[in-house]
């Protein structure tokens, strides 16, 4: 087998795989979105017509009763700020209708903070929660409760480890419901609890729910390009039956999720970031979804078990809300399997070790670009025995060309005898015809895995390298790295002994560096850096290996002279 033909076939397979992957992504769900907050429109878009589960079933949308109009007029927004989060909360229902991530800018050239939750006119992405059931205030036909707060702004003070914001509502029977939001320093977890103080003469039955509601279509869609797959945006969940499942908008439209599980979580995913309700642990919770077709929105949520609060007693129920980047260690600590939202695809078993290696090297290299270079050295060092076998096999195959030509002349068009003669020749000369392509076959899964590591790891978002490379997660703005990568491929091609005799194949091989350069124009700079450094290492290893082979008479003119003699 001609090794350069193998390279061509494998390269085409890689490109075909990336194109197919992008096509399946685009055809299955909407692309990721970057939203801008529009809190001025929040009150106009958040109303009593929202999807709220009732009892054991999900109800549809409703109209605001006339008697509730005066109460709705009293609703307003409050802000709660910690060192990592800035929340905007609607006092009607106590929903989180806006979230800014204070450690992440919206773009590389902007000082505006990244907006995770928003309730704008053109895009809705909010976290809702409440108490339903017979006596739950969110089951009231007059509309969702209007909570009272002591102030409109709350800020985590210096030296303060946590901040709790109480919101109170008293129903007609004198039952006091206190909804508490607790933010903790250096944490993306918001604890949402309900203290039910039943001073009435009858028991109170209520059921905690939490849901995430989002517009199905986004005006800020970014579908990537032909080779760069867009990241998943949409619902997902985890249960005792399945560790992590994407339940995309298409599935929500086809059938509502309805699953009972111990613990579990539901989330809305997007590129680098996730919002997720973490249901009460060690409780039997119901996970659900709903298609709000008339609004062009979908929801995914959970319902905790129904509780009964006896007269004269108080009881508390709570759940956690993750609002932040996909930080694997912190998400794993917050909830089982929440870290799986960092989706490395079907090659996760290669991508996970690569990320851990990259993260370890960055811990003392500081710069993520240097960490990528060091990772390349490690990977190519581990693969050196295969690389040596590859070039040794190529050299031996080149030596066998005259004998293979003789076989072709001897057997002509008799393919069966030709194949038998080739196998006997390979066996006699101890040559593995597949040896030339094995290292490339091994490297392709590593390349694809690293592609997803660089695509999914929020740590590399806006991570600079040096000079003009200010963000390793996007393409090189001046295309310097792709051009250098193409030049290094051309040099490798010139250094390699060729076994291709067909003129057409030779021309195709000559254009391979140009073709790959074009493809890499759109790849993340970090991935292109990896491939460039890998090529430089290959050139060094190739030069060394061929020098050793020349001494043994297996390469270059010496090998040719020896064969002809």
C-alpha positions as CSV (number, residue, x, y, z in Angstrom):
1,X,0.0,0.0,0.0
2,X,1.3,3.4,-0.9
3,X,1.7,5.4,2.2
4,X,1.1,8.8,0.6
5,X,-2.2,7.6,-0.9
6,X,-3.1,6.5,2.7
7,X,-2.4,10.0,3.9
8,X,-4.7,11.4,1.2
9,X,-7.5,9.0,2.0
10,X,-7.3,9.7,5.7
11,X,-7.2,13.5,5.2
12,X,-10.3,13.3,3.0
13,X,-12.0,11.1,5.6
14,X,-11.2,13.7,8.3
15,X,-12.6,16.6,6.2
16,X,-15.7,14.5,5.3
17,X,-16.2,13.7,9.0
18,X,-16.1,17.4,10.0
19,X,-18.5,18.4,7.2
20,X,-20.9,15.6,8.2
21,X,-20.6,16.6,11.9
22,X,-21.5,20.2,11.0
23,X,-24.4,19.1,8.8
24,X,-25.9,17.0,11.6
25,X,-25.5,19.8,14.1
26,X,-27.2,22.4,11.9
27,X,-30.0,20.1,11.0
28,X,-30.8,19.0,14.6
29,X,-30.9,22.2,16.6
30,X,-30.5,26.0,16.5
31,X,-27.0,27.4,16.9
32,X,-25.4,29.0,19.9
33,X,-26.3,32.5,20.8
34,X,-24.6,35.5,22.4
35,X,-27.3,37.7,23.9
36,X,-27.4,41.3,25.0
37,X,-29.4,42.2,28.1
38,X,-32.5,44.3,27.7
39,X,-33.8,44.7,31.3
40,X,-35.9,47.7,30.3
41,X,-38.2,45.3,28.4
42,X,-38.3,42.7,31.2
43,X,-41.6,43.7,32.8
44,X,-43.3,43.8,29.4
45,X,-42.3,40.3,28.5
46,X,-42.6,38.5,31.8
47,X,-46.2,37.9,32.7
48,X,-48.8,35.6,34.2
49,X,-49.2,33.9,30.9
50,X,-46.0,32.0,31.4
51,X,-45.9,28.2,31.6
52,X,-46.4,27.1,35.2
53,X,-46.9,23.5,36.1
54,X,-50.2,22.8,38.0
55,X,-50.2,19.8,40.4
56,X,-49.1,16.7,38.5
57,X,-49.7,18.1,35.1
58,X,-48.4,21.0,33.0
59,X,-50.9,23.6,32.2
60,X,-50.9,25.9,29.2
61,X,-50.7,29.6,29.0
62,X,-53.4,31.8,30.6
63,X,-54.7,35.3,30.8
64,X,-54.0,37.8,33.6
65,X,-57.2,38.1,35.6
66,X,-58.7,41.6,35.8
67,X,-58.5,41.6,39.6
68,X,-54.8,41.0,39.4
69,X,-54.0,44.1,37.4
70,X,-53.5,46.3,40.4
71,X,-51.1,43.8,42.0
72,X,-49.1,43.4,38.7
73,X,-48.6,47.2,38.6
74,X,-46.6,46.9,41.9
75,X,-44.1,44.5,40.5
76,X,-40.5,45.7,39.9
77,X,-37.0,44.4,39.4
78,X,-34.3,44.1,42.0
79,X,-30.6,43.4,41.6
80,X,-28.4,41.0,43.6
81,X,-24.6,41.1,43.1
82,X,-21.8,38.9,44.4
83,X,-18.2,38.7,43.3
84,X,-19.2,36.5,40.3
85,X,-22.8,37.1,39.5
86,X,-25.2,40.0,39.1
87,X,-28.8,38.8,39.1
88,X,-31.9,40.7,38.1
89,X,-35.0,39.3,39.8
90,X,-38.6,40.1,39.1
91,X,-40.7,40.5,42.2
92,X,-43.6,38.9,40.5
93,X,-42.9,35.2,41.0
94,X,-39.3,35.8,42.0
95,X,-37.9,34.7,38.7
96,X,-34.3,35.4,37.6
97,X,-34.8,37.4,34.4
98,X,-31.2,38.6,34.0
99,X,-27.7,37.3,34.9
100,X,-24.3,38.9,34.2
101,X,-21.2,36.8,34.7
102,X,-18.8,39.3,36.2
103,X,-15.6,37.3,35.4
104,X,-16.4,37.0,31.7
105,X,-16.6,39.8,29.2
106,X,-19.1,39.6,26.4
107,X,-16.3,39.8,23.7
108,X,-12.6,40.2,23.6
109,X,-12.7,43.9,22.8
110,X,-15.6,44.8,25.1
111,X,-15.8,45.6,28.8
112,X,-19.4,44.6,28.9
113,X,-20.0,41.5,31.0
114,X,-21.3,38.3,29.4
115,X,-25.1,38.0,29.8
116,X,-26.3,34.4,30.5
117,X,-30.0,35.0,31.4
118,X,-31.9,37.8,29.7
119,X,-35.5,38.7,29.1
120,X,-35.3,40.9,26.0
121,X,-37.8,41.7,23.3
122,X,-36.1,39.4,20.7
123,X,-34.7,36.7,23.0
124,X,-35.9,35.2,26.3
125,X,-33.8,33.0,28.6
126,X,-35.0,33.0,32.2
127,X,-34.9,30.8,35.3
128,X,-38.3,30.5,37.0
129,X,-39.2,28.8,40.3
130,X,-42.2,28.7,42.6
131,X,-44.6,26.7,44.8
132,X,-47.5,25.0,43.2
133,X,-50.0,22.4,44.5
134,X,-53.2,23.1,46.3
135,X,-52.0,26.0,48.5
136,X,-48.9,27.0,46.4
137,X,-49.0,30.8,45.7
138,X,-48.0,30.1,42.1
139,X,-51.2,28.1,41.6
140,X,-53.4,31.0,42.5
141,X,-55.9,31.8,39.7
142,X,-55.4,35.5,40.4
143,X,-51.8,35.3,39.1
144,X,-48.4,34.7,40.4
145,X,-47.5,36.3,43.8
146,X,-45.9,39.7,44.1
147,X,-43.1,39.5,46.6
148,X,-42.1,42.3,48.9
149,X,-38.4,43.2,49.4
150,X,-36.8,45.6,51.8
151,X,-34.7,47.2,49.1
152,X,-34.0,47.1,45.4
153,X,-30.3,46.5,45.4
154,X,-28.2,44.0,47.3
155,X,-24.4,43.6,47.1
156,X,-22.1,41.1,48.7
157,X,-19.9,43.2,51.0
158,X,-16.1,42.9,51.4
159,X,-15.3,40.2,53.9
160,X,-18.8,38.7,53.6
161,X,-18.8,35.1,52.5
162,X,-22.5,34.9,51.5
163,X,-25.5,37.1,50.9
164,X,-29.1,36.1,51.5
165,X,-32.0,38.1,50.0
166,X,-35.4,37.4,51.5
167,X,-38.6,38.1,49.5
168,X,-41.9,37.7,51.3
169,X,-45.5,37.1,50.3
170,X,-48.5,36.5,52.6
171,X,-51.7,34.9,51.3
172,X,-55.3,35.6,52.3
173,X,-55.1,32.9,55.0
174,X,-52.1,34.5,56.7
175,X,-49.6,31.9,55.5
176,X,-46.2,33.6,55.0
177,X,-44.0,32.5,52.1
178,X,-40.4,33.7,52.2
179,X,-38.4,33.1,49.1
180,X,-34.6,33.4,49.8
181,X,-31.9,33.8,47.3
182,X,-28.4,33.0,48.7
183,X,-25.3,33.8,46.8
184,X,-21.9,32.6,48.0
185,X,-18.5,34.1,47.4
186,X,-16.4,32.4,44.6
187,X,-19.4,30.3,43.6
188,X,-21.7,30.2,40.6
189,X,-24.4,28.3,42.6
190,X,-27.4,30.2,43.8
191,X,-29.5,28.5,46.5
192,X,-33.2,29.2,46.2
193,X,-35.3,28.2,49.2
194,X,-38.9,28.7,50.4
195,X,-39.7,29.0,54.1
196,X,-43.4,28.3,54.6
197,X,-44.7,29.6,57.9
198,X,-48.2,28.3,58.4
199,X,-50.0,30.3,61.0
200,X,-53.4,29.3,59.7
201,X,-55.7,26.7,61.1
202,X,-55.4,24.4,58.1
203,X,-52.5,22.3,56.7
204,X,-50.7,23.8,53.7
205,X,-49.8,21.6,50.7
206,X,-47.2,22.9,48.3
207,X,-44.8,21.6,45.7
208,X,-41.5,23.2,44.7
209,X,-40.7,23.6,41.0
210,X,-37.9,25.1,39.0
211,X,-37.7,25.6,35.2
212,X,-35.6,27.2,32.5
213,X,-37.5,28.9,29.7
214,X,-35.8,29.9,26.5
215,X,-36.6,31.1,23.0
216,X,-36.2,28.4,20.4
217,X,-35.0,30.7,17.7
218,X,-32.2,33.2,18.3
219,X,-31.6,36.4,16.4
220,X,-27.9,36.2,17.2
221,X,-27.4,32.7,15.8
222,X,-23.9,31.7,14.8
223,X,-24.0,28.5,12.7
224,X,-20.2,28.3,12.4
225,X,-18.9,27.5,8.9
226,X,-18.6,24.5,6.7
227,X,-15.9,22.8,8.9
228,X,-16.4,24.5,12.3
229,X,-19.3,22.8,14.1
230,X,-21.5,25.1,16.1
231,X,-21.8,24.3,19.8
232,X,-25.1,22.8,21.1
233,X,-27.7,25.1,22.4
234,X,-30.8,23.7,24.1
235,X,-32.2,21.6,27.0
236,X,-30.4,18.7,28.7
237,X,-31.0,16.7,31.8
238,X,-29.6,14.1,34.2
239,X,-31.4,11.4,36.0
240,X,-30.8,8.1,37.8
241,X,-31.4,6.3,34.5
242,X,-29.2,8.5,32.3
243,X,-26.2,10.4,33.4
244,X,-26.5,13.1,30.7
245,X,-28.9,13.5,27.9
246,X,-29.5,16.3,25.4
247,X,-33.2,16.9,25.0
248,X,-33.1,19.4,22.1
249,X,-35.8,21.7,21.0
250,X,-36.9,19.3,18.3
251,X,-37.5,16.6,20.9
252,X,-39.4,19.1,23.1
253,X,-41.7,19.8,20.1
254,X,-42.3,16.1,19.5
255,X,-42.9,14.9,23.0
256,X,-42.7,16.3,26.5
257,X,-40.2,14.9,28.9
258,X,-41.8,13.1,31.9
259,X,-39.4,11.2,34.1
260,X,-39.2,10.5,37.8
261,X,-35.8,10.3,39.4
262,X,-33.9,10.6,42.6
263,X,-32.1,13.9,42.6
264,X,-31.2,14.9,39.0
265,X,-30.9,18.2,37.2
266,X,-32.2,20.1,34.2
267,X,-30.3,22.6,32.2
268,X,-30.1,25.0,29.2
269,X,-26.8,24.7,27.4
270,X,-24.9,27.0,25.1
271,X,-21.3,27.5,24.0
272,X,-19.1,27.6,27.1
273,X,-21.9,28.4,29.5
274,X,-24.9,26.6,31.2
275,X,-27.8,27.4,33.4
276,X,-29.2,24.4,35.4
277,X,-31.7,23.7,38.2
278,X,-30.3,21.1,40.6
279,X,-33.3,19.3,42.1
280,X,-33.3,18.3,45.8
281,X,-31.0,15.4,46.3
282,X,-32.3,12.1,47.8
283,X,-35.8,13.2,46.8
284,X,-38.0,11.7,44.1
285,X,-38.4,14.5,41.6
286,X,-40.2,14.7,38.3
287,X,-38.4,16.1,35.3
288,X,-40.5,17.6,32.6
289,X,-40.4,19.8,29.4
290,X,-43.0,21.9,27.6
291,X,-43.2,23.4,24.2
292,X,-44.7,26.9,24.4
293,X,-45.5,27.0,20.8
294,X,-47.5,30.2,20.7
295,X,-44.5,32.1,22.1
296,X,-41.8,30.3,20.2
297,X,-40.3,29.1,23.5
298,X,-39.6,25.9,25.3
299,X,-39.1,25.0,29.0
300,X,-37.4,22.2,30.9
301,X,-37.8,21.9,34.6
302,X,-38.3,19.7,37.7
303,X,-41.0,19.3,40.4
304,X,-40.1,18.2,43.9
305,X,-42.3,16.0,46.0
306,X,-45.5,17.6,47.5
307,X,-45.1,18.6,51.2
308,X,-47.6,19.3,53.9
309,X,-47.0,22.0,56.5
310,X,-49.1,21.5,59.6
311,X,-50.8,24.5,61.3
312,X,-48.5,26.5,63.6
313,X,-45.3,25.1,62.0
314,X,-42.7,26.1,59.5
315,X,-41.0,24.1,56.8
316,X,-38.3,24.9,54.2
317,X,-37.7,23.4,50.7
318,X,-34.9,24.4,48.4
319,X,-33.0,23.8,45.2
320,X,-29.7,25.1,43.7
321,X,-29.4,27.0,40.5
322,X,-26.1,26.9,38.6
323,X,-25.4,30.1,36.5
324,X,-22.0,30.2,35.0
325,X,-19.3,28.8,32.7
326,X,-18.6,25.1,32.1
327,X,-16.0,24.6,34.8
328,X,-15.7,20.9,35.2
329,X,-14.4,20.6,38.7
330,X,-16.8,23.1,40.1
331,X,-19.8,21.7,38.3
332,X,-18.9,18.2,39.5
333,X,-18.9,19.5,43.0
334,X,-22.3,21.2,42.5
335,X,-24.2,18.2,41.2
336,X,-23.5,14.7,39.9
337,X,-22.8,14.6,36.2
338,X,-23.3,18.3,35.7
339,X,-19.7,18.4,34.4
340,X,-20.8,16.2,31.5
341,X,-22.3,19.4,29.9
342,X,-18.7,19.9,28.7
343,X,-19.4,17.8,25.7
344,X,-16.4,16.2,24.0
345,X,-18.4,14.0,21.8
346,X,-17.9,10.2,21.2
347,X,-14.1,10.6,21.7
348,X,-14.5,11.9,25.2
349,X,-12.3,9.1,26.6
350,X,-9.4,10.7,24.6
351,X,-10.5,14.3,25.1
352,X,-10.8,14.1,28.9
353,X,-7.1,13.0,29.5
354,X,-6.0,15.5,26.9
355,X,-7.8,18.3,28.8
356,X,-6.4,17.2,32.1
357,X,-2.9,17.1,30.6
358,X,-3.4,20.5,29.1
359,X,-4.7,21.9,32.4
360,X,-1.8,20.4,34.3
361,X,0.8,21.9,31.9
362,X,-0.9,25.2,32.0
363,X,-0.7,25.3,35.8
364,X,3.0,26.0,35.6
365,X,3.3,27.3,32.1
366,X,0.7,29.9,32.9
367,X,0.1,30.6,29.2
368,X,-2.4,28.4,27.4
369,X,-0.5,28.6,24.1
370,X,2.6,27.3,25.8
371,X,0.5,24.6,27.4
372,X,-0.7,23.6,23.9
373,X,2.9,23.5,22.7
374,X,4.0,21.3,25.7
375,X,1.0,19.0,25.1
376,X,2.1,18.6,21.5
377,X,5.6,17.6,22.7
378,X,4.1,15.0,25.1
379,X,1.8,13.6,22.5
380,X,4.4,13.3,19.7
381,X,6.9,12.0,22.2
382,X,4.5,9.2,23.1
383,X,3.9,8.5,19.4
384,X,7.6,8.5,18.5
385,X,7.8,4.7,18.2
386,X,5.0,4.7,15.7
387,X,6.5,7.6,13.8
388,X,9.8,5.7,13.5
389,X,7.9,2.6,12.3
390,X,6.1,4.8,9.8
391,X,9.2,6.2,8.1
392,X,11.0,2.9,8.3
393,X,8.1,1.3,6.5
394,X,8.0,4.0,3.9
395,X,11.7,3.5,3.2
396,X,11.3,-0.2,2.9
397,X,8.3,0.2,0.6
398,X,10.4,2.4,-1.6
399,X,13.1,-0.2,-1.8
400,X,10.5,-2.8,-2.9
401,X,9.2,-0.7,-5.8
402,X,11.5,-2.3,-8.5
403,X,10.4,-5.8,-7.3
404,X,6.7,-4.8,-7.2
405,X,7.2,-3.5,-10.8
406,X,8.5,-6.9,-11.8
407,X,5.5,-8.6,-10.3
408,X,3.2,-6.3,-12.2
409,X,5.0,-7.1,-15.5
410,X,5.0,-10.8,-14.7
411,X,1.3,-11.2,-13.8
412,X,-0.2,-8.4,-15.9
413,X,-3.9,-8.1,-15.2
414,X,-4.2,-11.2,-13.0
415,X,-5.1,-9.4,-9.8
416,X,-5.3,-12.6,-7.7
417,X,-1.8,-13.8,-8.5
418,X,-0.5,-10.2,-8.2
419,X,-2.0,-9.9,-4.7
420,X,-0.5,-13.3,-3.7
421,X,2.9,-12.3,-5.0
422,X,2.8,-9.0,-3.1
423,X,1.9,-10.7,0.2
424,X,4.7,-13.2,-0.3
425,X,7.1,-10.4,-1.0
426,X,6.0,-8.4,2.0
427,X,6.4,-11.5,4.2
428,X,9.8,-12.3,2.9
429,X,11.1,-8.8,3.3
430,X,9.3,-8.3,6.6
431,X,7.5,-5.2,5.5
432,X,4.1,-4.2,6.9
433,X,2.2,-2.4,4.0
434,X,0.0,-0.7,6.6
435,X,2.9,0.6,8.7
436,X,3.1,3.9,6.8
437,X,-0.4,5.0,7.7
438,X,-0.8,3.6,11.2
439,X,0.6,6.7,13.0
440,X,-1.7,8.9,11.0
441,X,-4.7,6.7,11.9
442,X,-3.8,7.1,15.5
443,X,-3.3,10.8,15.3
444,X,-6.6,11.6,13.7
445,X,-8.7,10.7,16.9
446,X,-6.2,12.8,18.9
447,X,-6.7,15.7,16.5
448,X,-10.5,15.5,16.6
449,X,-10.4,15.1,20.4
450,X,-8.2,18.2,20.8
451,X,-10.5,20.0,18.4
452,X,-13.4,19.5,20.8
453,X,-11.3,20.3,23.9
454,X,-10.4,23.6,22.4
455,X,-14.0,24.2,21.2
456,X,-15.6,23.3,24.6
457,X,-13.2,24.4,27.2
458,X,-14.2,27.8,28.5
459,X,-10.7,28.2,30.0
460,X,-9.4,28.9,26.5
461,X,-12.2,31.5,25.7
462,X,-10.4,34.8,25.3
463,X,-7.1,33.1,26.4
464,X,-4.1,35.0,24.7
465,X,-0.9,33.4,23.4
466,X,1.5,36.0,22.2
467,X,1.9,38.8,19.7
468,X,-1.3,39.0,17.5
469,X,-2.9,35.9,19.0
470,X,-5.3,37.3,21.6
471,X,-7.8,34.5,21.7
472,X,-6.8,30.8,21.1
473,X,-10.5,29.7,20.8
474,X,-11.0,31.6,17.5
475,X,-9.2,31.7,14.2
476,X,-5.9,33.5,13.6
477,X,-7.0,37.0,12.5
478,X,-4.1,37.3,10.1
479,X,-3.9,33.7,9.0
480,X,-0.2,33.5,9.9
481,X,-0.4,30.2,11.8
482,X,-2.4,28.4,8.9
483,X,0.2,29.6,6.4
484,X,3.1,28.4,8.5
485,X,1.3,25.1,9.0
486,X,0.9,24.7,5.2
487,X,4.5,25.5,4.7
488,X,5.6,22.9,7.3
489,X,3.4,20.3,5.5
490,X,5.1,21.2,2.2
491,X,8.5,20.7,3.8
492,X,7.5,17.3,5.3
493,X,6.2,16.3,1.8
494,X,9.5,17.2,0.2
495,X,11.5,15.4,2.9
496,X,9.5,12.2,2.6
497,X,10.5,9.4,0.2
498,X,7.7,9.1,-2.4
499,X,6.3,5.8,-3.6
500,X,3.6,7.4,-5.8
501,X,4.2,6.8,-9.5
502,X,0.9,7.9,-10.9
503,X,1.1,11.5,-12.3
504,X,-2.4,12.4,-11.2
505,X,-1.8,11.2,-7.6
506,X,1.5,13.1,-7.5
507,X,-0.4,16.3,-8.5
508,X,-3.0,15.7,-5.8
509,X,-0.4,15.1,-3.2
510,X,1.4,18.3,-4.2
511,X,-1.8,20.3,-3.6
512,X,-2.5,18.7,-0.1
513,X,-0.6,21.4,1.8
514,X,-2.6,24.1,0.0
515,X,-5.9,22.3,0.7
516,X,-5.1,21.8,4.4
517,X,-4.0,25.5,4.7
518,X,-7.4,26.5,3.4
519,X,-9.2,24.3,5.8
520,X,-7.1,25.5,8.8
521,X,-7.9,29.2,8.0
522,X,-11.2,28.7,10.0
523,X,-9.9,26.4,12.8
524,X,-9.2,27.9,16.3
525,X,-5.8,29.3,16.6
526,X,-5.0,26.9,19.4
527,X,-5.7,23.9,17.2
528,X,-3.7,25.3,14.3
529,X,-0.9,26.0,16.8
530,X,-1.0,22.4,17.8
531,X,-0.8,21.1,14.3
532,X,2.0,23.6,13.4
533,X,4.1,22.5,16.3
534,X,3.3,18.9,15.6
535,X,4.6,19.4,12.1
536,X,7.8,21.0,13.3
537,X,8.3,18.0,15.7
538,X,7.6,15.7,12.8
539,X,10.2,17.4,10.6
540,X,12.8,17.1,13.4
541,X,11.9,13.4,14.0
542,X,11.9,12.7,10.3
543,X,15.3,14.3,9.8
544,X,16.8,12.2,12.6
545,X,15.1,8.9,11.6
546,X,16.1,9.3,8.0
547,X,19.7,9.9,9.0
548,X,19.7,6.7,11.0
549,X,18.1,4.9,8.0
550,X,20.7,6.3,5.6
551,X,23.4,4.7,7.8
552,X,21.6,1.4,7.4
553,X,21.2,1.9,3.7
554,X,17.4,2.1,3.8
555,X,16.9,5.6,2.6
556,X,17.9,8.1,-0.1
557,X,20.4,7.4,-2.8
558,X,22.1,4.7,-0.8
559,X,18.9,2.8,-0.5
560,X,18.3,3.3,-4.3
561,X,21.8,2.1,-5.2
562,X,21.5,-0.8,-3.0
563,X,18.2,-1.8,-4.5
564,X,19.4,-1.5,-8.1
565,X,22.5,-3.5,-7.4
